[in-house]
Amino acid sequence: MMQLIDDYLAIRRAVGFKLQPIESRLRSFGRYALERGDTCIRAETAVAWAGTADSPRERHIRLRTVVLLARHLRAEDLRHELPLSDLYPLTYSQRFPHIYSDAEVRLILGAAGRLGPPGTSRSDTYRTLFALLAATGLR
């Protein structure tokens, strides 16, 4: 299994891919598969290994990485199974921007006006910056 992974990485590098995080993931998968006695990629092993990740995002990335390896290997050897790639879907949660009210902008500008040390232009600089951001809608 590890030789198959080495060959796959060599081919990908030959066409210009860097593969640092992918290599460590594939080697981890290879060790996991060998511990289970697998000599070919098994879908059950790939899903189980991906499921050991701490976050949903990492589970998705792990499974996608093994699916790409399995596709490559299966082109020459049908004993390699293709795991279902949608078992760990990647979901995005977009945070919406907070729109500051006029009262909140006044509080921010007031706090910026009290910045020290006294006698420097720090307070004027930050008041101008925050006023510009508020007036133009920049974030």
N, CA, C and O atoms as a GROMACS GRO file, in nm:
protein
  556
    1MET      N    1   0.084  -0.120   0.000
    1MET     CA    2   0.000   0.000   0.000
    1MET      C    3   0.088   0.126   0.000
    1MET      O    4   0.060   0.221  -0.073
    2MET      N    5   0.193   0.126   0.081
    2MET     CA    6   0.276   0.246   0.089
    2MET      C    7   0.349   0.271  -0.044
    2MET      O    8   0.370   0.387  -0.081
    3GLN      N    9   0.386   0.164  -0.115
    3GLN     CA   10   0.451   0.182  -0.246
    3GLN      C   11   0.354   0.243  -0.346
    3GLN      O   12   0.393   0.326  -0.428
    4LEU      N   13   0.228   0.203  -0.340
    4LEU     CA   14   0.127   0.261  -0.428
    4LEU      C   15   0.111   0.410  -0.401
    4LEU      O   16   0.097   0.491  -0.493
    5ILE      N   17   0.112   0.445  -0.274
    5ILE     CA   18   0.101   0.587  -0.236
    5ILE      C   19   0.223   0.664  -0.284
    5ILE      O   20   0.210   0.775  -0.336
    6ASP      N   21   0.342   0.606  -0.266
    6ASP     CA   22   0.465   0.672  -0.313
    6ASP      C   23   0.461   0.695  -0.464
    6ASP      O   24   0.498   0.802  -0.512
    7ASP      N   25   0.416   0.595  -0.538
    7ASP     CA   26   0.408   0.608  -0.683
    7ASP      C   27   0.309   0.717  -0.723
    7ASP      O   28   0.336   0.797  -0.813
    8TYR      N   29   0.193   0.720  -0.657
    8TYR     CA   30   0.092   0.822  -0.684
    8TYR      C   31   0.146   0.962  -0.657
    8TYR      O   32   0.126   1.053  -0.738
    9LEU      N   33   0.213   0.978  -0.545
    9LEU     CA   34   0.270   1.109  -0.510
    9LEU      C   35   0.377   1.150  -0.610
    9LEU      O   36   0.385   1.267  -0.648
   10ALA      N   37   0.459   1.055  -0.655
   10ALA     CA   38   0.564   1.087  -0.752
   10ALA      C   39   0.503   1.134  -0.884
   10ALA      O   40   0.553   1.229  -0.945
   11ILE      N   41   0.397   1.069  -0.927
   11ILE     CA   42   0.332   1.110  -1.052
   11ILE      C   43   0.272   1.250  -1.038
   11ILE      O   44   0.287   1.334  -1.127
   12ARG      N   45   0.206   1.275  -0.927
   12ARG     CA   46   0.145   1.408  -0.906
   12ARG      C   47   0.252   1.517  -0.897
   12ARG      O   48   0.233   1.627  -0.948
   13ARG      N   49   0.364   1.486  -0.830
   13ARG     CA   50   0.472   1.585  -0.821
   13ARG      C   51   0.535   1.611  -0.957
   13ARG      O   52   0.574   1.724  -0.987
   14ALA      N   53   0.543   1.508  -1.040
   14ALA     CA   54   0.604   1.522  -1.172
   14ALA      C   55   0.527   1.621  -1.260
   14ALA      O   56   0.585   1.681  -1.351
   15VAL      N   57   0.399   1.637  -1.233
   15VAL     CA   58   0.321   1.733  -1.312
   15VAL      C   59   0.302   1.866  -1.239
   15VAL      O   60   0.222   1.950  -1.282
   16GLY      N   61   0.374   1.886  -1.129
   16GLY     CA   62   0.380   2.018  -1.067
   16GLY      C   63   0.308   2.037  -0.936
   16GLY      O   64   0.311   2.148  -0.883
   17PHE      N   65   0.243   1.935  -0.880
   17PHE     CA   66   0.175   1.952  -0.752
   17PHE      C   67   0.274   1.946  -0.637
   17PHE      O   68   0.371   1.870  -0.643
   18LYS      N   69   0.251   2.025  -0.533
   18LYS     CA   70   0.340   2.028  -0.417
   18LYS      C   71   0.308   1.917  -0.317
   18LYS      O   72   0.398   1.844  -0.277
   19LEU      N   73   0.183   1.903  -0.277
   19LEU     CA   74   0.131   1.787  -0.202
   19LEU      C   75   0.179   1.770  -0.059
   19LEU      O   76   0.171   1.658  -0.008
   20GLN      N   77   0.227   1.873   0.011
   20GLN     CA   78   0.273   1.852   0.148
   20GLN      C   79   0.162   1.801   0.240
   20GLN      O   80   0.181   1.696   0.302
   21PRO      N   81   0.048   1.868   0.252
   21PRO     CA   82  -0.054   1.814   0.344
   21PRO      C   83  -0.116   1.685   0.292
   21PRO      O   84  -0.156   1.599   0.371
   22ILE      N   85  -0.125   1.672   0.160
   22ILE     CA   86  -0.184   1.551   0.103
   22ILE      C   87  -0.097   1.430   0.132
   22ILE      O   88  -0.147   1.322   0.162
   23GLU      N   89   0.034   1.449   0.123
   23GLU     CA   90   0.125   1.337   0.149
   23GLU      C   91   0.108   1.285   0.291
   23GLU      O   92   0.101   1.164   0.312
   24SER      N   93   0.101   1.374   0.388
   24SER     CA   94   0.087   1.328   0.527
   24SER      C   95  -0.047   1.258   0.548
   24SER      O   96  -0.055   1.161   0.623
   25ARG      N   97  -0.152   1.307   0.484
   25ARG     CA   98  -0.283   1.241   0.496
   25ARG      C   99  -0.279   1.102   0.432
   25ARG      O  100  -0.329   1.006   0.491
   26LEU      N  101  -0.221   1.091   0.314
   26LEU     CA  102  -0.218   0.962   0.247
   26LEU      C  103  -0.132   0.862   0.323
   26LEU      O  104  -0.166   0.744   0.331
   27ARG      N  105  -0.021   0.907   0.379
   27ARG     CA  106   0.063   0.815   0.458
   27ARG      C  107  -0.011   0.769   0.584
   27ARG      O  108   0.000   0.654   0.624
   28SER      N  109  -0.085   0.859   0.643
   28SER     CA  110  -0.167   0.822   0.759
   28SER      C  111  -0.271   0.718   0.719
   28SER      O  112  -0.292   0.620   0.790
   29PHE      N  113  -0.336   0.742   0.606
   29PHE     CA  114  -0.433   0.644   0.557
   29PHE      C  115  -0.365   0.510   0.528
   29PHE      O  116  -0.418   0.404   0.562
   30GLY      N  117  -0.249   0.515   0.465
   30GLY     CA  118  -0.177   0.392   0.434
   30GLY      C  119  -0.145   0.311   0.558
   30GLY      O  120  -0.161   0.189   0.559
   31ARG      N  121  -0.099   0.377   0.662
   31ARG     CA  122  -0.070   0.307   0.789
   31ARG      C  123  -0.198   0.248   0.847
   31ARG      O  124  -0.198   0.134   0.895
   32TYR      N  125  -0.305   0.324   0.843
   32TYR     CA  126  -0.434   0.278   0.896
   32TYR      C  127  -0.482   0.155   0.819
   32TYR      O  128  -0.528   0.058   0.878
   33ALA      N  129  -0.471   0.160   0.686
   33ALA     CA  130  -0.515   0.047   0.603
   33ALA      C  131  -0.430  -0.076   0.628
   33ALA      O  132  -0.481  -0.188   0.635
   34LEU      N  133  -0.300  -0.056   0.641
   34LEU     CA  134  -0.211  -0.170   0.666
   34LEU      C  135  -0.240  -0.234   0.802
   34LEU      O  136  -0.233  -0.356   0.816
   35GLU      N  137  -0.272  -0.153   0.901
   35GLU     CA  138  -0.308  -0.206   1.033
   35GLU      C  139  -0.432  -0.294   1.025
   35GLU      O  140  -0.447  -0.388   1.102
   36ARG      N  141  -0.520  -0.262   0.931
   36ARG     CA  142  -0.642  -0.342   0.912
   36ARG      C  143  -0.620  -0.459   0.816
   36ARG      O  144  -0.712  -0.536   0.790
   37GLY      N  145  -0.498  -0.472   0.764
   37GLY     CA  146  -0.464  -0.583   0.676
   37GLY      C  147  -0.504  -0.562   0.531
   37GLY      O  148  -0.508  -0.658   0.454
   38ASP      N  149  -0.535  -0.439   0.491
   38ASP     CA  150  -0.576  -0.410   0.354
   38ASP      C  151  -0.453  -0.396   0.264
   38ASP      O  152  -0.355  -0.331   0.300
   39THR      N  153  -0.459  -0.458   0.147
   39THR     CA  154  -0.355  -0.439   0.047
   39THR      C  155  -0.407  -0.355  -0.069
   39THR      O  156  -0.329  -0.305  -0.150
   40CYS      N  157  -0.536  -0.338  -0.076
   40CYS     CA  158  -0.603  -0.252  -0.174
   40CYS      C  159  -0.692  -0.154  -0.097
   40CYS      O  160  -0.724  -0.175   0.019
   41ILE      N  161  -0.729  -0.047  -0.165
   41ILE     CA  162  -0.817   0.050  -0.101
   41ILE      C  163  -0.956  -0.011  -0.090
   41ILE      O  164  -1.014  -0.056  -0.189
   42ARG      N  165  -1.008  -0.011   0.032
   42ARG     CA  166  -1.144  -0.057   0.058
   42ARG      C  167  -1.226   0.063   0.102
   42ARG      O  168  -1.181   0.143   0.183
   43ALA      N  169  -1.344   0.074   0.048
   43ALA     CA  170  -1.430   0.188   0.080
   43ALA      C  171  -1.458   0.196   0.229
   43ALA      O  172  -1.457   0.304   0.287
   44GLU      N  173  -1.482   0.082   0.291
   44GLU     CA  174  -1.512   0.079   0.435
   44GLU      C  175  -1.395   0.134   0.516
   44GLU      O  176  -1.415   0.209   0.611
   45THR      N  177  -1.274   0.098   0.479
   45THR     CA  178  -1.154   0.146   0.549
   45THR      C  179  -1.138   0.296   0.529
   45THR      O  180  -1.107   0.368   0.624
   46ALA      N  181  -1.159   0.344   0.407
   46ALA     CA  182  -1.144   0.488   0.379
   46ALA      C  183  -1.243   0.570   0.460
   46ALA      O  184  -1.207   0.673   0.516
   47VAL      N  185  -1.367   0.525   0.465
   47VAL     CA  186  -1.470   0.598   0.540
   47VAL      C  187  -1.439   0.595   0.689
   47VAL      O  188  -1.456   0.695   0.759
   48ALA      N  189  -1.395   0.480   0.738
   48ALA     CA  190  -1.362   0.468   0.881
   48ALA      C  191  -1.244   0.559   0.916
   48ALA      O  192  -1.246   0.626   1.019
   49TRP      N  193  -1.142   0.561   0.831
   49TRP     CA  194  -1.026   0.647   0.858
   49TRP      C  195  -1.066   0.794   0.853
   49TRP      O  196  -1.027   0.871   0.941
   50ALA      N  197  -1.142   0.834   0.752
   50ALA     CA  198  -1.186   0.973   0.743
   50ALA      C  199  -1.270   1.011   0.864
   50ALA      O  200  -1.264   1.124   0.912
   51GLY      N  201  -1.347   0.916   0.915
   51GLY     CA  202  -1.432   0.943   1.030
   51GLY      C  203  -1.358   0.966   1.160
   51GLY      O  204  -1.417   1.014   1.257
   52THR      N  205  -1.229   0.934   1.164
   52THR     CA  206  -1.151   0.957   1.286
   52THR      C  207  -1.103   1.101   1.300
   52THR      O  208  -1.046   1.138   1.402
   53ALA      N  209  -1.126   1.182   1.197
   53ALA     CA  210  -1.083   1.323   1.203
   53ALA      C  211  -1.168   1.400   1.304
   53ALA      O  212  -1.281   1.362   1.334
   54ASP      N  213  -1.111   1.508   1.355
   54ASP     CA  214  -1.177   1.586   1.460
   54ASP      C  215  -1.288   1.677   1.410
   54ASP      O  216  -1.382   1.706   1.484
   55SER      N  217  -1.279   1.723   1.286
   55SER     CA  218  -1.378   1.820   1.238
   55SER      C  219  -1.446   1.770   1.111
   55SER      O  220  -1.390   1.688   1.039
   56PRO      N  221  -1.566   1.819   1.083
   56PRO     CA  222  -1.634   1.783   0.959
   56PRO      C  223  -1.553   1.820   0.835
   56PRO      O  224  -1.552   1.747   0.736
   57ARG      N  225  -1.487   1.934   0.841
   57ARG     CA  226  -1.405   1.979   0.727
   57ARG      C  227  -1.291   1.881   0.702
   57ARG      O  228  -1.266   1.843   0.588
   58GLU      N  229  -1.222   1.839   0.807
   58GLU     CA  230  -1.110   1.746   0.791
   58GLU      C  231  -1.159   1.609   0.745
   58GLU      O  232  -1.090   1.543   0.667
   59ARG      N  233  -1.275   1.565   0.791
   59ARG     CA  234  -1.331   1.438   0.743
   59ARG      C  235  -1.357   1.445   0.593
   59ARG      O  236  -1.327   1.350   0.519
   60HIS      N  237  -1.413   1.557   0.548
   60HIS     CA  238  -1.438   1.576   0.405
   60HIS      C  239  -1.307   1.573   0.326
   60HIS      O  240  -1.298   1.505   0.224
   61ILE      N  241  -1.207   1.646   0.372
   61ILE     CA  242  -1.079   1.652   0.301
   61ILE      C  243  -1.012   1.514   0.298
   61ILE      O  244  -0.959   1.474   0.194
   62ARG      N  245  -1.015   1.444   0.409
   62ARG     CA  246  -0.955   1.310   0.413
   62ARG      C  247  -1.020   1.216   0.312
   62ARG      O  248  -0.952   1.148   0.237
   63LEU      N  249  -1.152   1.214   0.312
   63LEU     CA  250  -1.222   1.123   0.221
   63LEU      C  251  -1.198   1.162   0.076
   63LEU      O  252  -1.176   1.075  -0.009
   64ARG      N  253  -1.201   1.290   0.047
   64ARG     CA  254  -1.176   1.336  -0.090
   64ARG      C  255  -1.034   1.297  -0.135
   64ARG      O  256  -1.014   1.260  -0.250
   65THR      N  257  -0.938   1.306  -0.045
   65THR     CA  258  -0.800   1.269  -0.078
   65THR      C  259  -0.789   1.121  -0.113
   65THR      O  260  -0.722   1.085  -0.210
   66VAL      N  261  -0.855   1.035  -0.035
   66VAL     CA  262  -0.851   0.892  -0.062
   66VAL      C  263  -0.928   0.858  -0.189
   66VAL      O  264  -0.888   0.769  -0.263
   67VAL      N  265  -1.038   0.928  -0.216
   67VAL     CA  266  -1.114   0.904  -0.338
   67VAL      C  267  -1.027   0.932  -0.461
   67VAL      O  268  -1.029   0.856  -0.558
   68LEU      N  269  -0.951   1.041  -0.457
   68LEU     CA  270  -0.862   1.072  -0.570
   68LEU      C  271  -0.757   0.964  -0.589
   68LEU      O  272  -0.728   0.924  -0.702
   69LEU      N  273  -0.699   0.917  -0.479
   69LEU     CA  274  -0.602   0.807  -0.486
   69LEU      C  275  -0.668   0.682  -0.542
   69LEU      O  276  -0.611   0.614  -0.628
   70ALA      N  277  -0.786   0.650  -0.494
   70ALA     CA  278  -0.856   0.529  -0.538
   70ALA      C  279  -0.889   0.536  -0.687
   70ALA      O  280  -0.877   0.436  -0.757
   71ARG      N  281  -0.931   0.651  -0.735
   71ARG     CA  282  -0.959   0.666  -0.878
   71ARG      C  283  -0.834   0.638  -0.962
   71ARG      O  284  -0.840   0.570  -1.064
   72HIS      N  285  -0.723   0.692  -0.915
   72HIS     CA  286  -0.596   0.672  -0.985
   72HIS      C  287  -0.559   0.524  -0.988
   72HIS      O  288  -0.525   0.471  -1.093
   73LEU      N  289  -0.566   0.459  -0.872
   73LEU     CA  290  -0.526   0.319  -0.863
   73LEU      C  291  -0.624   0.226  -0.935
   73LEU      O  292  -0.584   0.126  -0.993
   74ARG      N  293  -0.751   0.260  -0.930
   74ARG     CA  294  -0.853   0.175  -0.991
   74ARG      C  295  -0.843   0.174  -1.144
   74ARG      O  296  -0.891   0.080  -1.208
   75ALA      N  297  -0.782   0.275  -1.202
   75ALA     CA  298  -0.765   0.277  -1.347
   75ALA      C  299  -0.683   0.158  -1.395
   75ALA      O  300  -0.698   0.115  -1.510
   76GLU      N  301  -0.596   0.105  -1.309
   76GLU     CA  302  -0.512  -0.009  -1.348
   76GLU      C  303  -0.546  -0.136  -1.272
   76GLU      O  304  -0.507  -0.246  -1.314
   77ASP      N  305  -0.617  -0.124  -1.161
   77ASP     CA  306  -0.645  -0.242  -1.079
   77ASP      C  307  -0.785  -0.227  -1.019
   77ASP      O  308  -0.807  -0.145  -0.930
   78LEU      N  309  -0.879  -0.306  -1.068
   78LEU     CA  310  -1.018  -0.294  -1.026
   78LEU      C  311  -1.043  -0.345  -0.884
   78LEU      O  312  -1.155  -0.334  -0.834
   79ARG      N  313  -0.943  -0.399  -0.819
   79ARG     CA  314  -0.961  -0.443  -0.681
   79ARG      C  315  -0.975  -0.324  -0.585
   79ARG      O  316  -1.029  -0.339  -0.476
   80HIS      N  317  -0.927  -0.207  -0.626
   80HIS     CA  318  -0.939  -0.087  -0.543
   80HIS      C  319  -1.083  -0.036  -0.551
   80HIS      O  320  -1.137  -0.018  -0.660
   81GLU      N  321  -1.144  -0.014  -0.436
   81GLU     CA  322  -1.282   0.032  -0.430
   81GLU      C  323  -1.287   0.185  -0.424
   81GLU      O  324  -1.199   0.250  -0.367
   82LEU      N  325  -1.390   0.240  -0.484
   82LEU     CA  326  -1.411   0.385  -0.479
   82LEU      C  327  -1.510   0.417  -0.367
   82LEU      O  328  -1.627   0.380  -0.376
   83PRO      N  329  -1.465   0.484  -0.262
   83PRO     CA  330  -1.560   0.525  -0.157
   83PRO      C  331  -1.655   0.630  -0.211
   83PRO      O  332  -1.621   0.706  -0.302
   84LEU      N  333  -1.774   0.635  -0.154
   84LEU     CA  334  -1.868   0.741  -0.190
   84LEU      C  335  -1.811   0.873  -0.138
   84LEU      O  336  -1.781   0.886  -0.020
   85SER      N  337  -1.797   0.969  -0.226
   85SER     CA  338  -1.731   1.094  -0.187
   85SER      C  339  -1.823   1.190  -0.114
   85SER      O  340  -1.775   1.291  -0.061
   86ASP      N  341  -1.954   1.163  -0.110
   86ASP     CA  342  -2.045   1.258  -0.046
   86ASP      C  343  -2.088   1.214   0.095
   86ASP      O  344  -2.186   1.266   0.149
   87LEU      N  345  -2.016   1.119   0.154
   87LEU     CA  346  -2.052   1.075   0.289
   87LEU      C  347  -2.023   1.182   0.395
   87LEU      O  348  -2.092   1.191   0.496
   88TYR      N  349  -1.920   1.260   0.370
   88TYR     CA  350  -1.885   1.369   0.462
   88TYR      C  351  -1.890   1.499   0.382
   88TYR      O  352  -1.786   1.549   0.340
   89PRO      N  353  -2.010   1.554   0.360
   89PRO     CA  354  -2.020   1.675   0.278
   89PRO      C  355  -1.958   1.795   0.348
   89PRO      O  356  -1.956   1.805   0.471
   90LEU      N  357  -1.908   1.885   0.268
   90LEU     CA  358  -1.849   2.007   0.320
   90LEU      C  359  -1.958   2.114   0.320
   90LEU      O  360  -2.012   2.148   0.216
   91THR      N  361  -1.988   2.165   0.437
   91THR     CA  362  -2.089   2.269   0.449
   91THR      C  363  -2.022   2.400   0.488
   91THR      O  364  -1.932   2.403   0.572
   92TYR      N  365  -2.068   2.504   0.426
   92TYR     CA  366  -2.015   2.637   0.456
   92TYR      C  367  -2.116   2.711   0.543
   92TYR      O  368  -2.237   2.706   0.518
   93SER      N  369  -2.067   2.778   0.642
   93SER     CA  370  -2.155   2.864   0.719
   93SER      C  371  -2.100   3.006   0.708
   93SER      O  372  -1.996   3.040   0.763
   94GLN      N  373  -2.172   3.086   0.638
   94GLN     CA  374  -2.129   3.222   0.613
   94GLN      C  375  -2.176   3.313   0.726
   94GLN      O  376  -2.293   3.314   0.763
   95ARG      N  377  -2.082   3.387   0.781
   95ARG     CA  378  -2.117   3.484   0.883
   95ARG      C  379  -2.157   3.614   0.813
   95ARG      O  380  -2.088   3.664   0.725
   96PHE      N  381  -2.268   3.667   0.855
   96PHE     CA  382  -2.315   3.792   0.797
   96PHE      C  383  -2.252   3.909   0.870
   96PHE      O  384  -2.231   3.902   0.992
   97PRO      N  385  -2.221   4.017   0.800
   97PRO     CA  386  -2.156   4.132   0.863
   97PRO      C  387  -2.251   4.202   0.960
   97PRO      O  388  -2.373   4.203   0.942
   98HIS      N  389  -2.193   4.258   1.062
   98HIS     CA  390  -2.270   4.337   1.158
   98HIS      C  391  -2.273   4.481   1.106
   98HIS      O  392  -2.169   4.539   1.079
   99ILE      N  393  -2.390   4.536   1.094
   99ILE     CA  394  -2.405   4.675   1.052
   99ILE      C  395  -2.418   4.759   1.180
   99ILE      O  396  -2.514   4.746   1.255
  100TYR      N  397  -2.320   4.844   1.201
  100TYR     CA  398  -2.320   4.926   1.321
  100TYR      C  399  -2.424   5.037   1.311
  100TYR      O  400  -2.439   5.102   1.208
  101SER      N  401  -2.496   5.055   1.421
  101SER     CA  402  -2.595   5.163   1.426
  101SER      C  403  -2.522   5.296   1.447
  101SER      O  404  -2.403   5.298   1.479
  102ASP      N  405  -2.594   5.405   1.428
  102ASP     CA  406  -2.534   5.537   1.450
  102ASP      C  407  -2.485   5.550   1.594
  102ASP      O  408  -2.380   5.609   1.619
  103ALA      N  409  -2.561   5.496   1.689
  103ALA     CA  410  -2.521   5.504   1.830
  103ALA      C  411  -2.392   5.425   1.854
  103ALA      O  412  -2.304   5.470   1.927
  104GLU      N  413  -2.380   5.307   1.792
  104GLU     CA  414  -2.259   5.228   1.808
  104GLU      C  415  -2.138   5.297   1.747
  104GLU      O  416  -2.028   5.292   1.802
  105VAL      N  417  -2.157   5.362   1.632
  105VAL     CA  418  -2.048   5.435   1.569
  105VAL      C  419  -2.003   5.550   1.658
  105VAL      O  420  -1.884   5.575   1.671
  106ARG      N  421  -2.099   5.619   1.719
  106ARG     CA  422  -2.063   5.728   1.811
  106ARG      C  423  -1.982   5.676   1.930
  106ARG      O  424  -1.886   5.739   1.972
  107LEU      N  425  -2.022   5.560   1.984
  107LEU     CA  426  -1.947   5.500   2.096
  107LEU      C  427  -1.805   5.464   2.054
  107LEU      O  428  -1.710   5.486   2.130
  108ILE      N  429  -1.790   5.407   1.936
  108ILE     CA  430  -1.656   5.370   1.887
  108ILE      C  431  -1.570   5.494   1.868
  108ILE      O  432  -1.454   5.497   1.907
  109LEU      N  433  -1.628   5.598   1.806
  109LEU     CA  434  -1.552   5.721   1.785
  109LEU      C  435  -1.516   5.788   1.917
  109LEU      O  436  -1.408   5.846   1.930
  110GLY      N  437  -1.606   5.781   2.014
  110GLY     CA  438  -1.576   5.837   2.146
  110GLY      C  439  -1.463   5.761   2.214
  110GLY      O  440  -1.375   5.823   2.274
  111ALA      N  441  -1.464   5.628   2.204
  111ALA     CA  442  -1.357   5.548   2.264
  111ALA      C  443  -1.226   5.573   2.193
  111ALA      O  444  -1.121   5.580   2.258
  112ALA      N  445  -1.229   5.588   2.062
  112ALA     CA  446  -1.107   5.616   1.987
  112ALA      C  447  -1.051   5.753   2.025
  112ALA      O  448  -0.929   5.772   2.027
  113GLY      N  449  -1.139   5.849   2.055
  113GLY     CA  450  -1.094   5.982   2.095
  113GLY      C  451  -1.025   5.984   2.231
  113GLY      O  452  -0.955   6.080   2.264
  114ARG      N  453  -1.045   5.878   2.309
  114ARG     CA  454  -0.981   5.872   2.442
  114ARG      C  455  -0.851   5.792   2.442
  114ARG      O  456  -0.791   5.771   2.547
  115LEU      N  457  -0.809   5.746   2.325
  115LEU     CA  458  -0.684   5.668   2.318
  115LEU      C  459  -0.565   5.755   2.355
  115LEU      O  460  -0.562   5.874   2.324
  116GLY      N  461  -0.472   5.697   2.420
  116GLY     CA  462  -0.351   5.768   2.462
  116GLY      C  463  -0.232   5.716   2.387
  116GLY      O  464  -0.245   5.636   2.294
  117PRO      N  465  -0.119   5.759   2.424
  117PRO     CA  466  -0.087   5.855   2.530
  117PRO      C  467  -0.122   5.998   2.489
  117PRO      O  468  -0.122   6.033   2.371
  118PRO      N  469  -0.150   6.081   2.592
  118PRO     CA  470  -0.187   6.220   2.563
  118PRO      C  471  -0.075   6.292   2.486
  118PRO      O  472   0.043   6.264   2.506
  119GLY      N  473  -0.115   6.383   2.400
  119GLY     CA  474  -0.018   6.462   2.326
  119GLY      C  475   0.028   6.396   2.196
  119GLY      O  476   0.112   6.451   2.125
  120THR      N  477  -0.028   6.280   2.164
  120THR     CA  478   0.008   6.215   2.037
  120THR      C  479  -0.112   6.224   1.942
  120THR      O  480  -0.221   6.265   1.982
  121SER      N  481  -0.090   6.188   1.820
  121SER     CA  482  -0.199   6.193   1.722
  121SER      C  483  -0.274   6.060   1.713
  121SER      O  484  -0.354   6.040   1.622
  122ARG      N  485  -0.248   5.970   1.806
  122ARG     CA  486  -0.310   5.837   1.801
  122ARG      C  487  -0.464   5.846   1.802
  122ARG      O  488  -0.530   5.782   1.721
  123SER      N  489  -0.520   5.924   1.894
  123SER     CA  490  -0.665   5.932   1.903
  123SER      C  491  -0.726   5.994   1.776
  123SER      O  492  -0.828   5.946   1.727
  124ASP      N  493  -0.662   6.099   1.723
  124ASP     CA  494  -0.712   6.160   1.600
  124ASP      C  495  -0.703   6.062   1.482
  124ASP      O  496  -0.793   6.057   1.398
  125THR      N  497  -0.596   5.986   1.477
  125THR     CA  498  -0.577   5.889   1.369
  125THR      C  499  -0.687   5.785   1.371
  125THR      O  500  -0.747   5.755   1.268
  126TYR      N  501  -0.713   5.728   1.489
  126TYR     CA  502  -0.813   5.622   1.497
  126TYR      C  503  -0.956   5.676   1.479
  126TYR      O  504  -1.041   5.608   1.421
  127ARG      N  505  -0.982   5.796   1.529
  127ARG     CA  506  -1.114   5.854   1.507
  127ARG      C  507  -1.137   5.875   1.356
  127ARG      O  508  -1.245   5.847   1.305
  128THR      N  509  -1.036   5.924   1.288
  128THR     CA  510  -1.046   5.946   1.143
  128THR      C  511  -1.065   5.813   1.070
  128THR      O  512  -1.148   5.802   0.980
  129LEU      N  513  -0.988   5.712   1.108
  129LEU     CA  514  -0.997   5.582   1.044
  129LEU      C  515  -1.136   5.522   1.062
  129LEU      O  516  -1.199   5.479   0.966
  130PHE      N  517  -1.184   5.519   1.187
  130PHE     CA  518  -1.315   5.459   1.211
  130PHE      C  519  -1.428   5.541   1.148
  130PHE      O  520  -1.528   5.484   1.104
  131ALA      N  521  -1.414   5.671   1.145
  131ALA     CA  522  -1.515   5.755   1.080
  131ALA      C  523  -1.518   5.728   0.930
  131ALA      O  524  -1.624   5.723   0.869
  132LEU      N  525  -1.400   5.711   0.871
  132LEU     CA  526  -1.393   5.680   0.728
  132LEU      C  527  -1.457   5.544   0.700
  132LEU      O  528  -1.533   5.530   0.604
  133LEU      N  529  -1.427   5.445   0.783
  133LEU     CA  530  -1.486   5.313   0.766
  133LEU      C  531  -1.639   5.319   0.776
  133LEU      O  532  -1.710   5.258   0.697
  134ALA      N  533  -1.687   5.393   0.874
  134ALA     CA  534  -1.833   5.402   0.894
  134ALA      C  535  -1.898   5.479   0.780
  134ALA      O  536  -2.006   5.441   0.734
  135ALA      N  537  -1.835   5.585   0.733
  135ALA     CA  538  -1.896   5.668   0.630
  135ALA      C  539  -1.897   5.599   0.493
  135ALA      O  540  -1.988   5.621   0.412
  136THR      N  541  -1.796   5.516   0.467
  136THR     CA  542  -1.787   5.454   0.334
  136THR      C  543  -1.842   5.311   0.331
  136THR      O  544  -1.860   5.254   0.223
  137GLY      N  545  -1.868   5.255   0.446
  137GLY     CA  546  -1.921   5.119   0.450
  137GLY      C  547  -1.814   5.011   0.435
  137GLY      O  548  -1.847   4.895   0.413
  138LEU      N  549  -1.690   5.049   0.447
  138LEU     CA  550  -1.581   4.952   0.438
  138LEU      C  551  -1.580   4.860   0.560
  138LEU      O  552  -1.623   4.900   0.669
  139ARG      N  553  -1.532   4.738   0.540
  139ARG     CA  554  -1.522   4.646   0.654
  139ARG      C  555  -1.379   4.599   0.665
  139ARG      O  556  -1.347   4.520   0.754
   0.00000   0.00000   0.00000
